[in-house]
Amino acid sequence: MDFSSKKIIVVDDDPKFIEWVKKILENKGYKVFTCSDLTSTYDLVKEIGPDLIVLDLNLSKKESGARLLLERQSSFELQQIQIIVCSANDRKSVVNKMYDLGASDYILKPIRPDWFLMKVKKALKDKPTILKYEIKPSDGDNTVEVKSEAEVLEIGEANCKLQSAINFNENTLFTINFIHLREYIKPIKQLRTSERSMTLSPGLYDTSCTIIGVSDKEASTLRQLKSSWRTSK
């Protein structure tokens, strides 16, 4: 899968570091945006919907980048974005804390360009798909909404296979946000399970689904994506 068109925000208060990292990423075709504080970062997130944030911990004005990870815990919007912490702080307690808060990776400064690019590519590849579906009891009086992450294992013109923590029944209708496939398909789609989920291990299931309402244009782009999907995983 080609990640070169992905949007990345670099958050750091060191102008020289920002320019250096920006150059490294842009040389690989990434679209790079920069911020020096969290306020402008939040504004930019709303404006461009980035795929990845590269985050320094010690920002100016005694501001900590860790606040972004803390707020990500309760923000659906921020949960769609992978975050790599890039810091000179090598204390094990700090590193572990950032992982506990949901950081995709932790890279120590000074960074090696090849190592950094490998970590960026991995974070973009691992970006989760957020799954939403409604369970409607037979009496129809109540609706329960459940949210979970899922990975798209395979995708075709009007079908896909997901891996998630949800054990679906056959013929279940649900809604999915194909957040990381938005260049190929409108992200919000309804799916219907083709059969009951297959249990891989306790709490992990594979589910084959039909994608409802795929346009001719989307079908064409998905055909192109399908041909490279296996080799890119």
N, C-alpha and C positions, 0 to 999 in steps of 0.2 A: 504494500500500500504506500502511495506517495504522500509523505507528510510535509513536503516543501511549502505548501500553501497555508500551513497552519499559522495562527496568530499567537504570538508570545509577548507577554508583558514582562519587562525586566524592572524590578523595584530595588533601587539602591541609591544611597546618597553620595556615592563616589562617582563623579562625572567621568573620570578616566576609566574606571571599571565598566561603567555602563557602555561607553563608546567601544571598548574592546570586545565585550560580550556581544554587543549589537553587530559589530563587524563579523564576528565568528558565525553568528546565526544567519545573518543576511547573505553571507557567502554560500550558504547551503539553501538559500531560497526562502527561508522563513520570513514572515511578515513580523517585524519587531517594533514594539512600542515601549516607551520608557517612562518611568515615574520615579520621583525621589521621596515621596511620602504616601501614606495610606489613603488620605482624602482623595488625592488625584487618582489613585489606583482604583478606588471604588467607583469613581465617575467613569473611568475608562472601561472598567468591566461592564458597566451598564451600556456604554456606547458601542463597544465592538464585540463583546462576547468572546473573550479569548479562549484558546484551547489549553494554554499553559501559562503559569506565572513562575518566574524565577525570582525568589524572594530573599533579600538580606534581612538579618535579624536586628542589627543595631543601626537604626535609621537616625537621622538628625532630630533635634529637639526632643531627645530622650524618648523617641518613639520606637516601640518594638514591633518587628514584623510578625512576631508570634501572635499578635492580636488578630491578624488576618485569619490565621488558622483557627483561633478560638471562635471567631465569628462564623467561620465556615461550618462549624458544628451545627448551627441552627439556621443556616442560609441555604435554601434549595439552589439558588442561583450560583453560589460559590462552590457548592458540592459538585457542579458539573465541570469544574476546572481542576486540572492537576496542578499541584504546587511543589516545586523543587526549592528547598532551602539551600542557599549558597552563602556560607558564613565562615569567618576565621575562627569562630568559637568551636574548639575541639573537645569540650567537656562532654564526657559520656552521658551524664545526666541530662544535658541540654539536647544532645542528639536523640536520645531515647524519648524525651518529652515531645519533640517535634514529630517523631514517627507516631507517637500515641495520639497526637492531635490531628493526624491524617496527612502529613507530608508524604508525597510520593517518593522522595529521595532527599538525602542530605549530602551536599558536596562541600568539602573544605576548600577554602581559599588558601593559597593561590590555586587556580584551577588549571588542569591540563585540557587544552582544546579538544583533543580526540576523546578523552574520557567524558568530558562535559557533553559533547554532541551525542555520544552513545547513550548517556543518561536521559537526555532530552528526547531522543527517538523512542526509548523504552517507555518513558512517561506518556508520550502521545499514543503509543500503541496500546498501553494498558488503560487508556481512558475509559471509564465505565459508561455503560448505557443505563439510564435510569428507567425503571419499569414501574408502571402504575396500573392497577387493575381493581375492579370493583367486584366484590363477592355479594351477590344478592340472594338472600335466603328465599326459600320457596314461597313463603307467605307474602313476599314483596314489600313488607312493612319497613324493613331496615336495609341500609346499604353500608357496607364496611369498605373503606379504602385502605389498601395495603401498598406500601412502597418498598421496592427492593432494587438492588443493582443486578444487572445481567450482562453477560458477554455474548456478543453475536459470533457464533462459531461458523455459520455458513449463511449466505444470502443469495437469492436469485431474483428473477423478475417479479415474482409475487409470493415468495415464500422465504422462510429463514429458519435457522435452528439457534435457539438460545440456551445458555447455561446460566442457571440462577439458583437461588435458595427456595424457590417456589415450586411446589408439587402441584401442577395443574391437572384438572380433569380434562377429558376429551371434550371438544366443542365449547371451550370456554372463550368468551369474548373479553378482550382487555385492551388497554391503551398503552402504547410505548412511546418513549421519547428517544428517537434515534439521534441523540445529540451529536455524536462524533461522525455521523454519516450525512450531516446536513448539506454537504456539497453535492450529494447524489440524490437525496430524497427529502421531501418535506418531513421535518423531524417528528411531528406528532402524527402517529398512525394507529389505526385499530387493527388488531390481530385476532385470529381465531385459531385455537389449538387444533391440530389435525388428529392428535391422539393423546392419550394420557402421558404425562411426563415419565421419562425413564430415570430410575434412580441410579446415580453413579456412586454415591457414598452418602451416609447420613447428612442431610441438609444440603445436598448438591444434586441438581437435576438437569437433564437435557430435555428440551421441548421443541417439537417441530410445529411450525405455525404457517398459516396463510396470511399474507399482508392484504388488507382490504383497501380498495380505492387507490390502487397504483395507476398513475397516469401513463400515457404512452411515452412521454419524455422521461419519466422516472424509470420506466421499464427498460428503456434504451441505455440509460446510464448504469443501471444495475446489472445489465448484461455485460457491460464492459468491466464493471467492478468484480463480478463473479469470476471472470477468467483469471484474475490475479489474486483473488482472496486467499486461496490455499497457500500460495507461495509466500505471501506476506505475513502469515500468522506465525 
